[in-house]
Amino acid sequence: MTTYKEIFGKPVKVLSTDPTDAGAEGQVWYNSTSGTFKTVLAVGAWSSAASSTNGGSSRIGFGIQTAGIAAGGSTAPGNQTVVEEYNGSAWSAETALPVSRQDGGGAGTTTAGLVWCGEGPAKLNTTQEYDGSSWTTTGNYPITARGVRGSGTQTAAIGDGGDTPAPAASNVSAEYNGSTWTAGNNLPGNRVSAATSGTQTSALATTGKDNTPNPSVSNLNTSYDGTTWTAETVYPLSLRQAVSTGTSSAANLVAGGLGATPFGDAVTAANVWDGSSWTAVGNLGTKSTHGNGAGSSTASYINSGAQDYPSYPGVTQEFNTSIYSPIAATWASGGSLSTARQGGGGAGIQTAALAFGGIIPPPTTSTEEYDGSSWTGGGALSTGRYVIVGTGTQTAALAAGGYNTGNVLSSEEYNGSSWTAGGTLSTNIASRSGFGIQTASVVAGGEPTTATEEYNGTAWTGGGALPSAKWSGGGAGILTAGLLTGGDPTALSSTEEYDGSSWTVGGSLNTGRNGLGACGTQNEALAFGGGTPTITGVTETYNGSSWSTSTSMTTARRSMMPASVSSQSSALGAGGFTTAATAATEEFTGEIPALGYKTLTSS
């Protein structure tokens, strides 16, 4: 009898605790503490990603997870020519289609792509190739139809099914060689909008409508080997307008879709095909139908056409498999401030933070220091103020500007025990935002201005102007690589990035707001809380180009005092306003990678 060691090359170990390194993948061990055999297996999970700028039902998709195209689509009352490219984190506008179309077939890559058939508004048989910058018309598809699907490459594509002008569902399939289409063998049954992925010689077509015009739905699943279509194990649901991604007939992901009812019953179900059976891989976070997608069965994205008609929000969701099963980010209660307040300044990190000023009311000079569990009194500000910019660390902080009975132009520096006078701001304005350290800080905007000022530890000098006036936003980063996000007017979602001399536009928040907290770096920032104008606890992470939603604060609040130089994975928000000024503190711990353990049983 062959042993496990002979097959895998390693013995079954006896361990008192589970291993934590990636080398445990596929290894089997006996946990002597729990009395169980265990292993680590790759698991799939969905995560939210940046929404496309343009929504649209039945857009045509092709490519991979980090380089995909969404072309055309329908936004009532008409069809569109718009084309967007996804780079794995953000969407950008690309060269428009020569003709409007939706609900057609797509194949290839972002620099060698292909679209065919569809509707625009009449049903089409035309084909266009894409080289990354322009579209060229080539040979016509054998039938004129919408609801044709397909996959493959620009020089070796497969198309299947469709709804002809009759109208009638079709069982036609055809192969493309880079210039012309040739009829292939017919599908086992008539299909419209079958979720299709793979290659010209190894494709899979799943679900779809099986007759028209009535919206009957199918669970058919058929594979193609380059010559013949073969019926396979049916899909777990009967659907139409689902999305499929994959690289062969034996490795496919099918997600979303619409049941028998014409509208309003989009699903979140997702399943992976391994060549013989279907396995559920966790539901989409947002239901999806009439969407597009690209990638493989282990790394792909779905860009939704619709969730509930007639809404076309362009929501993007990514699917990835990994041996890690992340522990979700959390907010937890910390020690309360001695004095409830809002609109003060914050500095430091989660375990060594500083909160100063703010309004109780009245404006206060109070300073408190945090050690990771409790707050104690520190040296008082010379001038009570609120809507302050706070930067730096607990032992080297800066309080800049603010408001008392009028705008305060002075800044003060903290050395860990007391405040002393710093340089004077030149712009007479309050409600600014900022970031940096005590000797290299930035304050920008204000109510209302585009002005930016930089501090060198002694004096303030002018910097590059913001693209537009904003105030009460959140700031993160350093003088030469910082950002401002959110703010007024009113509850903005915009982000601007600063390089030490000028501002450029960054990714937009998913939830626009003002009075929010922020920290981290320009490429790894955290934004939390604020007003929309409704007070919120929404938390988002930034990767240098786009924002993604994370775990919300336990208590929604705005105008809190963030630990300004905390990291994206370890942050703090103190005080703020809920229905009144609060003394509560919350600590954020970012998502933690953890191995996905599986207990083995004899069943």
C-alpha positions in Angstrom: 0.0 0.0 0.0 1.3 3.4 -1.0 1.9 5.7 2.0 1.2 9.4 2.4 4.9 10.1 2.6 5.6 8.3 -0.7 2.9 10.3 -2.4 3.6 13.8 -0.9 7.2 13.4 0.1 6.6 14.4 3.7 5.4 12.4 6.7 2.2 13.1 8.7 3.5 15.3 11.5 2.2 15.4 15.0 1.9 19.1 16.2 0.4 20.6 19.3 -0.5 23.8 17.4 -1.3 24.4 13.7 1.5 25.7 11.5 1.3 29.3 10.3 3.6 29.4 7.3 2.6 29.0 3.6 4.6 25.8 3.3 1.7 24.0 5.1 -0.4 24.0 1.9 -1.3 20.5 1.0 0.5 19.1 4.1 -1.4 16.8 6.5 -0.7 16.9 10.2 -2.2 15.5 13.4 -3.1 18.2 15.9 -2.5 16.5 19.3 -4.3 19.3 21.2 -7.6 19.0 19.2 -7.1 15.3 18.4 -7.8 15.9 14.7 -6.0 15.5 11.3 -5.8 18.8 9.5 -4.5 20.4 6.3 -4.5 23.8 4.5 -6.4 24.1 1.2 -6.8 27.0 -1.2 -10.2 28.7 -0.9 -12.0 31.3 -3.0 -13.4 34.6 -1.7 -15.1 37.7 -3.2 -14.1 41.2 -2.4 -15.4 44.6 -3.6 -13.4 46.6 -6.1 -13.6 50.0 -7.8 -16.9 50.5 -9.8 -16.6 51.3 -13.5 -17.3 54.9 -14.3 -20.1 53.9 -16.7 -22.7 51.3 -15.8 -24.7 49.6 -18.5 -26.5 46.3 -19.0 -25.0 43.5 -21.1 -21.6 45.1 -21.6 -19.1 42.9 -23.5 -16.1 41.7 -21.5 -12.8 40.1 -22.2 -9.2 40.0 -20.8 -7.8 39.0 -17.4 -8.3 40.2 -13.8 -5.6 42.9 -14.0 -6.2 43.9 -17.6 -9.9 43.6 -18.7 -12.2 45.4 -21.2 -15.9 46.3 -20.8 -17.3 47.5 -24.1 -20.7 48.9 -25.1 -23.8 48.0 -23.1 -27.3 49.5 -22.7 -28.4 52.3 -20.4 -32.1 53.0 -21.1 -33.3 54.3 -23.4 -30.4 53.4 -25.8 -27.2 51.4 -26.4 -23.7 52.9 -26.0 -20.2 52.8 -27.6 -18.3 53.5 -24.4 -15.2 51.3 -23.7 -13.4 51.0 -20.3 -10.3 49.2 -19.2 -9.8 47.7 -15.7 -6.2 47.4 -14.5 -6.9 45.4 -11.3 -7.6 48.5 -9.2 -9.2 51.2 -11.3 -11.2 51.8 -14.5 -10.1 54.2 -17.3 -11.8 55.3 -20.5 -10.5 53.8 -23.8 -11.3 54.3 -27.5 -15.1 53.9 -28.2 -16.6 51.2 -30.3 -17.3 52.2 -34.0 -21.0 51.3 -33.5 -23.1 51.0 -30.3 -23.8 47.5 -29.2 -24.8 45.4 -26.2 -25.3 41.7 -25.5 -22.7 40.4 -27.9 -19.7 38.1 -27.8 -16.1 39.0 -26.7 -12.7 37.4 -26.6 -9.0 38.2 -26.4 -6.9 40.7 -24.4 -6.7 44.4 -23.9 -4.3 44.8 -26.8 -5.7 42.0 -29.0 -9.5 41.9 -28.4 -12.6 41.0 -30.4 -16.3 41.8 -30.2 -19.1 40.5 -32.4 -22.9 40.4 -32.8 -25.2 42.0 -30.3 -27.8 44.8 -30.7 -27.3 48.4 -31.5 -30.4 48.9 -31.7 -31.0 46.4 -34.6 -29.4 43.0 -34.1 -25.9 42.7 -35.6 -23.6 40.3 -37.3 -20.5 42.6 -37.5 -17.1 41.9 -35.9 -14.5 44.4 -34.7 -11.0 43.8 -33.5 -9.2 45.9 -30.9 -5.4 46.6 -30.8 -5.4 48.6 -27.5 -6.1 51.9 -29.2 -8.3 51.4 -32.2 -11.1 49.2 -33.6 -11.1 47.6 -37.0 -14.1 45.9 -38.7 -13.5 42.3 -40.0 -15.6 39.4 -41.2 -19.2 39.0 -40.3 -20.6 36.3 -37.9 -22.7 33.5 -39.6 -25.9 34.7 -38.1 -27.4 38.1 -37.1 -28.2 37.9 -33.4 -27.9 39.3 -29.9 -27.2 37.1 -26.9 -24.4 35.5 -28.7 -21.6 34.6 -26.3 -18.0 33.3 -26.7 -14.4 33.2 -25.6 -10.9 32.5 -26.8 -8.4 34.8 -28.4 -8.4 37.4 -31.2 -7.1 34.8 -33.7 -8.9 31.8 -32.3 -12.3 32.5 -30.9 -15.5 30.5 -30.4 -19.0 31.9 -30.5 -22.3 30.2 -29.5 -26.0 30.6 -29.4 -27.9 33.8 -29.8 -31.4 35.4 -30.4 -32.0 36.0 -34.1 -34.3 38.6 -35.6 -37.1 36.1 -35.9 -36.9 36.1 -32.8 -35.7 32.6 -32.3 -33.0 31.0 -30.1 -30.1 29.6 -32.0 -27.9 26.5 -31.6 -25.3 27.8 -34.0 -21.6 27.9 -33.0 -18.8 29.4 -35.1 -15.0 29.7 -35.0 -12.9 32.8 -35.8 -9.4 32.6 -37.2 -8.3 36.2 -37.0 -10.2 37.4 -40.2 -13.3 35.2 -40.9 -15.9 33.1 -39.1 -16.5 29.4 -40.0 -19.6 27.5 -38.8 -18.9 24.8 -36.3 -21.0 22.0 -34.9 -24.3 23.0 -33.3 -24.9 23.2 -29.6 -27.0 20.3 -28.1 -29.8 22.8 -27.6 -30.9 26.4 -28.5 -29.2 28.9 -26.2 -29.3 32.7 -25.6 -26.8 34.5 -23.4 -25.0 31.3 -22.2 -22.2 32.0 -19.8 -19.1 31.0 -21.9 -15.4 30.8 -21.2 -12.3 28.9 -22.2 -10.5 28.6 -25.5 -11.5 27.7 -29.0 -10.5 24.1 -28.5 -11.6 23.8 -24.8 -14.7 25.9 -24.0 -17.7 25.7 -21.7 -21.1 27.2 -22.2 -23.4 27.2 -19.2 -27.0 28.3 -18.5 -28.8 30.8 -20.7 -32.3 31.1 -22.2 -33.4 28.0 -24.1 -36.2 29.6 -26.0 -37.4 33.1 -27.1 -39.2 35.4 -26.7 -40.4 33.9 -23.4 -37.8 34.2 -20.7 -37.4 30.5 -20.0 -34.1 29.7 -18.3 -31.7 26.8 -18.5 -29.2 24.9 -16.4 -27.5 23.2 -19.4 -23.8 22.9 -19.3 -21.9 21.9 -22.4 -18.2 21.6 -23.2 -16.5 22.1 -26.6 -13.3 20.3 -27.7 -12.7 22.2 -30.9 -15.0 19.8 -32.8 -17.9 18.6 -30.7 -20.2 20.0 -28.0 -20.8 17.5 -25.2 -23.5 17.7 -22.4 -21.9 17.9 -18.9 -23.3 17.9 -15.4 -25.9 20.7 -15.2 -25.4 23.9 -13.4 -26.9 24.1 -9.8 -29.4 26.8 -10.9 -31.4 27.6 -14.0 -30.3 31.1 -15.1 -29.7 33.5 -17.9 -27.3 36.5 -18.2 -24.7 35.0 -15.8 -21.0 35.7 -16.3 -18.3 33.0 -16.8 -14.5 33.3 -16.6 -11.9 30.6 -17.1 -9.1 29.3 -19.2 -10.4 25.9 -20.3 -13.4 23.7 -20.3 -12.2 22.1 -17.0 -11.6 25.3 -15.0 -14.5 27.8 -15.0 -16.2 30.2 -12.7 -19.9 31.1 -13.2 -21.4 33.9 -11.1 -24.6 35.9 -10.9 -27.4 35.8 -13.4 -31.1 36.1 -13.5 -33.8 33.5 -12.8 -37.1 33.0 -14.6 -38.8 36.2 -13.5 -38.0 38.9 -16.1 -36.7 41.5 -13.6 -35.7 41.8 -10.0 -34.4 38.3 -9.2 -30.7 38.7 -9.8 -28.7 36.2 -7.8 -25.4 36.2 -5.8 -24.6 32.5 -6.4 -21.1 31.6 -7.7 -19.8 28.1 -8.6 -16.6 26.7 -9.9 -16.4 23.8 -12.5 -13.5 21.4 -12.3 -14.3 19.4 -15.4 -16.7 17.0 -13.7 -18.6 18.8 -10.9 -19.7 22.1 -9.5 -18.5 23.6 -6.2 -20.1 26.6 -4.5 -17.4 29.2 -3.8 -19.2 31.8 -1.7 -21.8 34.3 -2.8 -21.1 37.6 -4.4 -21.3 40.5 -2.0 -23.8 42.2 -4.4 -26.2 40.4 -6.6 -25.4 40.7 -10.3 -26.9 40.1 -13.7 -26.3 41.2 -17.3 -22.7 41.8 -16.3 -19.3 41.2 -17.9 -16.1 39.8 -16.6 -12.6 38.5 -17.3 -9.9 36.3 -15.8 -9.6 32.7 -14.7 -11.4 30.4 -12.3 -9.0 31.5 -9.5 -8.4 35.2 -10.3 -11.2 37.1 -12.0 -13.6 40.1 -11.7 -17.3 40.5 -12.4 -18.5 44.0 -13.4 -22.2 44.0 -12.9 -24.6 45.2 -15.5 -27.5 45.5 -13.1 -28.6 44.7 -9.6 -32.2 45.9 -9.7 -33.6 47.3 -12.9 -33.4 50.1 -14.0 -30.2 50.7 -12.0 -26.8 50.1 -13.7 -24.2 51.0 -11.1 -21.2 49.3 -12.6 -20.3 47.5 -9.3 -17.1 45.4 -9.6 -16.3 42.4 -7.5 -13.1 40.3 -7.6 -12.7 36.6 -7.0 -9.4 35.2 -5.8 -8.3 31.8 -4.4 -5.7 31.6 -1.7 -4.5 29.4 1.0 -5.2 32.4 3.3 -8.6 32.9 4.8 -8.3 36.5 6.1 -9.5 37.6 9.5 -11.7 40.6 8.9 -10.8 44.1 9.9 -12.3 45.2 13.3 -13.0 48.3 15.3 -12.8 47.8 19.1 -13.4 50.1 22.0 -10.4 51.8 23.6 -10.0 53.9 26.7 -12.3 57.0 26.9 -11.0 60.6 26.8 -11.2 62.4 30.1 -13.0 65.2 28.3 -15.6 64.7 25.6 -14.9 66.9 22.6 -15.2 67.2 18.9 -13.1 69.0 16.2 -9.8 68.7 17.9 -6.4 67.7 16.5 -4.8 64.3 16.6 -1.3 63.0 16.3 0.8 59.9 16.9 0.0 56.2 16.5 -2.5 53.8 18.0 -0.3 53.0 21.0 1.1 56.5 21.5 -1.5 59.0 20.5 -2.2 62.6 21.2 -5.6 64.5 21.3 -5.6 68.3 21.7 -8.0 71.2 21.5 -11.5 70.9 20.2 -14.8 72.2 21.4 -16.7 70.9 24.4 -18.1 73.6 24.1 -16.4 76.1 24.6 -13.1 75.7 22.7 -10.6 73.9 25.0 -6.8 74.0 25.5 -6.9 70.4 26.9 -4.3 67.9 25.7 -4.5 64.2 26.4 -1.9 61.4 25.8 -2.8 57.7 25.0 -0.7 54.7 25.7 -2.8 52.1 23.9 -5.2 51.6 26.8 -5.9 54.8 28.6 -5.7 58.6 28.3 -3.8 60.9 30.7 -3.4 64.7 30.9 -0.7 66.5 28.9 0.4 70.1 28.6 -2.3 72.6 27.7 -2.4 74.5 24.3 -1.6 78.2 24.6 -4.8 79.0 22.7 -8.1 77.0 22.9 -9.2 76.2 19.4 -11.1 73.6 17.2 -11.2 72.5 13.6 -7.4 72.2 14.0 -4.9 70.4 11.8 -2.9 68.0 13.8 0.3 66.2 12.6 3.3 64.5 13.9 3.9 62.1 16.8 3.0 62.1 20.5 6.4 63.6 21.4 6.8 65.9 18.4 3.3 67.1 17.3 2.0 70.2 15.5 -1.3 72.0 16.0 -2.0 74.4 13.1 -4.7 76.9 12.6 -8.3 76.5 13.9 -11.1 78.7 15.2 -11.9 80.3 18.5 -13.9 83.5 18.4 -12.3 84.0 15.0 -9.8 82.2 12.8 -6.5 81.3 14.6 -3.4 81.6 12.4 -0.8 80.5 15.0 0.7 77.0 15.2 2.0 75.3 18.3 4.6 72.6 18.7 4.5 69.8 21.4 7.6 68.1 22.8 5.9 65.4 24.8 5.1 67.6 27.8 4.4 71.2 26.8 3.4 73.4 23.8 5.5 76.3 22.4 4.8 78.8 19.7 5.5 77.8 16.1 5.2 79.7 12.8 2.2 81.7 11.8 0.0 80.7 8.8 -0.4 83.3 6.2 -3.9 82.4 5.0 -6.7 83.6 7.2 -9.0 80.6 7.0 -10.3 77.7 9.2 -11.4 74.1 8.6 -8.3 73.1 6.8 -7.0 69.6 6.3 -3.4 68.4 6.5 -0.7 65.7 7.0 3.0 65.3 7.8 5.3 65.5 10.7 6.2 68.4 13.0 9.0 69.7 10.9 7.5 68.9 7.5 3.8 69.4 7.4 1.1 70.5 4.9 -2.2 72.3 5.4 -4.5 72.8 2.5 -7.9 74.1 1.6 -10.2 75.8 4.0 -13.6 77.5 3.9 -13.3 78.3 1.0 -9.8 78.3 -0.6 -7.5 76.2 -2.7 -4.4 77.5 -0.8 -1.7 75.1 0.4 1.0 75.9 2.9 4.1 73.9 3.9 5.9 74.0 7.3 9.6 73.4 7.8 9.6 73.4 11.6 10.1 77.2 11.7 8.0 79.0 9.1 5.1 78.5 6.6 5.5 79.0 2.9 3.1 78.7 0.0 2.7 75.3 -1.9 0.8 74.2 -4.9 -2.9 75.1 -5.1 -5.6 72.4 -4.8 -7.6 71.8 -8.0 -10.7 73.2 -6.3 -11.7 74.6 -2.9 -12.5 72.0 -0.2 -12.4 71.9 3.6 -13.1 69.5 6.5 -11.5 66.6 4.7 -9.1 63.9 5.9 -5.3 63.9 5.4 -2.7 61.2 5.3 1.0 60.8 4.3 4.0 63.0 4.3 4.9 66.4 2.8 6.3 64.9 -0.4 3.7 62.1 -0.7 0.4 62.9 0.9 -3.3 63.1 0.2 -6.5 64.8 1.1 -9.8 63.0 0.7 -13.5 63.9 1.2 -14.6 67.2 2.7 -17.0 70.0 1.7 -18.8 71.2 -0.4 -20.8 68.9 0.3 -19.7 65.5 1.4 -17.2 65.1 -1.4 -15.8 61.8 -2.6 -12.7 63.2 -4.4 -9.1 62.5 -3.4 -6.1 64.7 -4.3 -2.5 63.6 -4.0 0.4 65.9 -3.2 4.1 65.3 -4.3 5.6 68.3 -2.4 4.8 70.8 -5.1 1.6 70.0 -6.9 -1.7 68.2 -6.6 -3.1 65.5 -8.9 -6.5 63.7 -8.8 -6.6 60.3 -7.1 -9.3 57.7 -6.7 -12.7 58.6 -5.3 -14.2 57.4 -2.0 -17.1 55.0 -2.4 -18.9 57.1 0.2 -18.4 60.9 0.0 -18.3 62.7 3.3 -16.9 65.5 5.4 -15.4 65.7 8.9 -13.8 62.3 8.4 -10.7 60.9 10.1 -7.7 59.7 8.0 -4.2 58.3 8.5 -1.6 56.1 6.8 0.4 56.8 3.7 -0.4 58.0 0.2 -0.4 54.4 -1.1 -1.9 52.8 2.0 -4.4 55.2 3.6 -7.4 54.7 5.8 -10.5 57.0 5.9 -13.2 56.5 8.5 -16.3 58.2 9.9 -17.6 61.6 8.8 -20.9 63.1 7.6 -22.7 62.3 4.4 -24.4 64.6 5.7 -25.8 61.7 7.8 -23.2 60.8 10.4 -21.5 57.5 9.3 -18.9 55.0 10.5 -18.0 53.8 7.0 -14.3 52.9 6.7 -12.3 52.6 3.5 -8.8 51.6 2.5 -6.7 53.2 -0.3 -4.1 51.4 -2.4 -2.7 54.4 -4.2 -5.4 54.4 -6.9 -8.7 53.3 -5.5 -10.7 53.0 -2.3 -12.3 49.8 -1.0 -14.9 49.5 1.8 -13.7 47.9 5.0 -15.4 47.2 8.4 -17.4 50.2 9.7 -16.7 51.9 13.1 -18.8 50.5 15.9 -20.3 54.0 16.5 -20.8 56.4 13.6 -19.2 59.8 14.3 -17.6 62.8 12.7 -15.1 65.5 13.7 -13.0 63.0 15.7 -9.3 63.2 16.5 -7.4 60.6 14.6 -3.9 59.4 15.4 -2.6 61.1 12.3 0.5 59.1 11.6 -1.1 55.7 12.3 -0.9 53.0 9.7 -3.7 51.6 7.5 -3.7 48.5 9.6 -3.5 50.0 13.1 -5.5 53.3 13.6 -7.3 55.2 16.2 -10.2 57.7 16.3 -10.9 59.6 19.5 -13.8 61.8 20.5 -15.9 63.4 17.9 -19.7 64.0 17.4 -22.5 61.4 17.4 -25.6 63.2 18.7 -23.3 65.2 21.0 -19.6 65.5 21.7 -18.2 62.1 22.8 -15.2 60.9 24.8 -15.3 57.4 23.2 -12.2 56.0 21.5 -12.1 53.2 18.9 -9.1 51.3 17.7 -8.9 49.8 14.2 -7.1 46.5 13.3 -6.8 45.8 9.6 -7.5 42.6 7.9 -5.1 39.8 9.0 -4.0 37.1 6.6 -4.6 33.6 8.2 -4.2 30.1 6.7 -7.4 28.4 5.7 -7.3 25.2 7.9 -9.5 22.2 7.1 -10.2 19.4 9.5 -10.1 16.0 7.8 -12.8 13.4 8.5 -13.4 9.8 7.4 -16.7 10.7 5.7 
